[in-house]
Amino acid sequence: MSKQLAQVSVNPNPEEWPEKVDLAWQEQMVIQYASLIKYIAGRLALRLPPHISLDDLISSGIIGLIDAIHKFDPKKNISFKTYAEFRIKGAILDELRSLDWIPRSVRKKTHLIEKAYLELEKALGRPAEPEEVSEALGLDLDEFYQLLDETKSISLIDLHGVWKPVRNGVDLLEPDFPDILQDKNTRDPFLMLHFSELQDVLVRAIDSLPDKEKLLISLYYYEELTMKEIGEIMGYTESRISQLHTQAVLRLRSKLRDYFHLEQEEI
C-alpha cells in the first residue's frame, strides 16, 4: 500500500484521473489528502466553541473529500486540490449548520454589532473605530472586546449561504457553488453574472476595511497563515488578532447583508 501511495502525486494529473473511481483509488486519495482535511478542520475549529469536536469536523471533511473525488471533472481547468478544498470546507459547514451550534443569543449579539458597524460607517463615511462601536452599543471597550470573543464563532462566512439569495430566484438546474468555481466555461451566463457580482461586492468590501484588517484578511485567507503567525508579523497577541479578524468579518457580513438585502439568518 505504501508503494502505491508513493506513486500518487501530491496533486494528481487530470490525464491520470480514472474514468471510474474505485475503492482502492478512493482510499489512496483519502490517505493522501488527510493532512489537508486536518488543516482545514483545524483552522475552522479555532473559531468554534470548545464543545465542537475536531474529530467530528474531520469526519465531515472526509465525506466532503470523497464527494470531491467522485464529482471532480479532470477536463475542467482547475486542480483537484482547489476543488477538494471547497468540498471539504462545504461539508464541514453543512454539518455545523445541521447542529445549530450557534446559540440564539450569540446570533442576536452579532446582528447588533453588524448593525452598529453599518450605521456608523454610513454616518461617518469611513470604517468605525472600536471605541465608536462600543460607545454606540453602550459598552466600555473591555466589554466590547469580550463581546467580540463571544461572537467569533459567527465569523465563519459561508459563501454557499450568500450564493443562494444572490441568485435571486434564477429558476435553473444550476450546479453547486463549487462547480461554478470549477468550470470557467460554464454554459449559464446568468449564474456567472451573479457570481461576478458577488466577487465584485466582496472585493469592494475588503478594500474598504481598515488597513490592519485588510492585511489580516490577506495573510489569513490568501497566504493561509495561522493567527499566531499573523500576530508575530503584525506585532499583536494571538487573542488580539482573533478579535481583529472578528471585526473584519462582521464588517464584511454587514456589507453583504446590506447590499443583497439579506435577512439575519441568511449568512
C-alpha positions in Angstrom: 0.0 0.0 0.0 2.8 2.5 0.9 4.4 1.9 -2.6 1.1 2.5 -4.2 0.6 5.7 -2.3 4.1 6.9 -3.2 3.1 6.6 -6.9 0.2 9.0 -6.4 1.3 12.6 -7.0 0.6 15.3 -4.4 -1.8 16.9 -7.0 -2.9 14.1 -9.4 -2.5 14.9 -13.1 -6.0 15.2 -14.6 -4.8 13.0 -17.5 -4.2 10.2 -15.0 -7.5 10.5 -13.3 -9.5 7.3 -13.6 -12.7 7.4 -15.6 -14.4 5.4 -12.8 -13.2 5.8 -9.2 -12.8 2.5 -7.4 -12.5 1.9 -3.7 -8.7 1.4 -3.9 -8.2 4.8 -5.6 -10.6 6.4 -3.2 -8.7 5.0 -0.3 -5.4 6.3 -1.7 -6.8 9.8 -2.2 -8.3 9.9 1.3 -5.0 8.9 2.9 -3.1 11.3 0.7 -5.3 14.3 1.5 -5.8 13.5 5.2 -3.4 16.3 6.1 -5.5 18.8 4.0 -8.6 17.8 5.9 -7.0 18.2 9.3 -5.6 21.6 8.2 -9.0 22.9 7.1 -10.8 21.5 10.1 -8.2 22.9 12.5 -8.5 26.4 11.0 -12.2 26.3 11.3 -12.1 24.9 14.9 -10.1 27.9 16.1 -13.3 29.9 15.6 -15.7 27.4 17.2 -16.8 26.8 20.8 -14.8 24.2 22.7 -17.7 21.7 22.8 -17.4 21.2 19.0 -15.3 18.1 18.4 -12.3 18.4 16.0 -12.8 14.7 15.2 -16.4 15.4 14.1 -15.2 18.2 11.8 -12.5 15.9 10.3 -15.2 13.1 9.8 -17.3 15.6 7.9 -14.3 16.7 5.9 -13.6 13.1 4.8 -17.2 12.9 3.5 -16.5 16.2 1.6 -13.3 14.8 0.1 -15.0 11.6 -1.0 -17.7 13.7 -2.7 -15.0 15.7 -4.4 -13.2 12.6 -5.6 -16.4 11.3 -7.3 -17.6 14.6 -8.7 -14.3 16.0 -9.9 -14.1 16.5 -13.7 -10.5 16.4 -14.9 -11.5 18.0 -18.2 -12.2 21.3 -16.5 -9.4 23.8 -15.9 -8.9 23.5 -12.2 -6.7 21.5 -9.9 -8.2 18.7 -7.8 -6.7 20.3 -4.6 -8.6 23.5 -5.2 -11.9 21.7 -5.9 -11.4 19.4 -2.9 -10.8 22.3 -0.5 -14.2 23.8 -1.4 -15.9 20.4 -1.0 -14.2 19.7 2.3 -15.0 23.1 3.8 -18.6 22.9 2.5 -19.2 19.5 4.1 -17.9 20.7 7.4 -20.0 23.9 7.3 -23.1 21.8 6.3 -22.5 19.6 9.4 -22.2 22.7 11.6 -25.4 24.2 10.3 -27.2 20.9 10.9 -26.1 21.0 14.6 -27.4 24.6 15.0 -24.3 25.2 17.1 -24.6 28.9 17.4 -26.9 29.9 20.3 -29.7 32.4 19.5 -28.2 34.9 22.0 -24.9 34.9 20.0 -26.8 35.5 16.7 -28.6 38.4 18.3 -25.4 40.0 19.6 -23.8 39.5 16.2 -26.7 41.2 14.5 -26.4 44.2 16.9 -22.7 44.6 16.2 -23.1 44.3 12.4 -25.9 46.9 12.6 -23.7 49.3 14.6 -20.8 48.9 12.2 -23.0 49.6 9.2 -24.9 52.6 10.6 -21.7 54.2 11.9 -19.9 53.7 8.6 -22.8 55.3 6.7 -22.8 58.2 9.2 -19.1 58.7 9.4 -18.2 57.9 5.8 -15.3 55.7 7.0 -14.8 52.5 8.9 -15.8 52.8 12.5 -13.2 52.5 15.3 -13.8 50.0 18.1 -14.2 52.9 20.6 -17.0 54.3 18.4 -18.8 50.9 18.1 -18.5 50.2 21.8 -20.0 53.6 22.6 -22.9 53.1 20.2 -23.6 49.7 21.9 -23.4 51.3 25.3 -20.4 49.3 26.4 -16.9 50.1 27.6 -14.0 49.0 25.4 -13.2 45.9 27.5 -16.8 44.8 27.4 -16.8 45.3 23.6 -13.7 43.1 23.1 -15.3 40.5 25.3 -18.3 40.6 23.1 -16.1 40.1 20.1 -14.7 37.0 21.7 -18.2 35.7 22.4 -19.2 36.2 18.8 -16.1 35.0 17.0 -17.8 31.7 16.1 -20.2 33.5 13.8 -17.3 34.7 11.7 -17.4 31.7 9.5 -18.7 33.3 6.3 -20.3 30.6 4.2 -20.4 31.6 0.5 -23.0 28.9 -0.1 -25.3 30.9 2.2 -24.7 34.1 0.2 -24.9 32.3 -3.2 -28.5 31.1 -2.8 -30.1 34.5 -2.2 -27.7 36.3 -4.6 -29.2 34.1 -7.5 -32.5 35.9 -6.7 -34.8 33.3 -7.9 -33.0 32.2 -11.0 -35.0 29.0 -11.8 -32.4 26.8 -13.5 -30.9 23.4 -12.9 -27.8 25.2 -11.6 -24.7 23.3 -10.4 -23.4 23.6 -6.8 -21.3 26.6 -5.9 -18.0 24.7 -6.1 -19.0 23.6 -9.6 -19.5 27.2 -10.6 -16.0 27.9 -9.4 -14.6 24.8 -11.1 -16.0 25.4 -14.6 -14.6 28.6 -16.1 -16.6 27.9 -19.2 -20.0 27.3 -17.6 -22.8 27.5 -20.1 -25.1 29.5 -17.9 -24.3 33.3 -18.3 -26.9 34.2 -15.7 -25.2 32.3 -12.9 -21.8 33.6 -14.0 -23.2 37.2 -13.8 -24.4 36.6 -10.3 -21.1 35.1 -9.3 -19.2 38.0 -10.8 -21.5 40.4 -8.8 -20.7 38.5 -5.6 -17.0 38.7 -6.4 -17.2 42.5 -7.0 -19.1 43.1 -3.8 -16.6 41.1 -1.7 -13.6 42.9 -3.3 -15.0 46.3 -2.7 -16.0 45.3 0.9 -12.5 44.0 1.6 -10.9 47.1 0.0 -12.9 49.4 2.4 -11.6 47.7 5.5 -9.1 49.5 7.7 -5.5 48.7 6.7 -4.8 46.4 9.6 -7.9 44.3 9.0 -7.2 44.2 5.2 -3.7 42.9 5.9 -5.1 40.3 8.3 -7.6 39.1 5.7 -4.8 38.8 3.1 -2.5 36.9 5.4 -5.2 34.6 6.8 -7.2 33.7 3.7 -4.7 34.2 0.9 -1.3 33.4 2.5 -3.1 30.9 4.8 -1.0 31.8 7.9 -2.2 31.0 11.4 -3.5 33.6 13.9 -0.2 33.1 15.8 1.9 33.7 12.7 0.0 36.8 11.8 0.3 38.1 15.3 4.1 37.8 15.1 4.1 39.7 11.8 1.8 42.5 12.9 3.1 42.7 16.5 -0.1 41.7 18.3 -1.1 38.8 20.5 -3.0 35.8 19.0 -6.0 36.9 21.0 -5.9 40.4 19.6 -5.6 39.0 16.0 -8.6 36.9 16.6 -10.6 40.0 17.7 -9.4 41.9 14.7 -10.5 39.0 12.5 -13.9 39.0 14.0 -14.2 42.8 13.5 -13.2 42.4 9.8 -15.7 39.6 9.2 -18.5 41.4 10.9 -17.9 44.4 8.7 -17.9 42.2 5.6 -21.1 40.4 6.7 -22.9 43.7 7.3 -21.9 45.0 3.8 -23.0 41.7 2.2 -26.4 41.8 4.0 -26.9 45.4 3.2 -26.1 45.1 -0.5 -28.1 42.0 -1.1 -30.9 42.8 1.4 -30.4 39.6 3.2 -32.1 38.6 6.4 -30.2 37.9 9.6 -30.1 34.2 9.2 -29.1 34.1 5.5 -25.3 34.5 6.0 
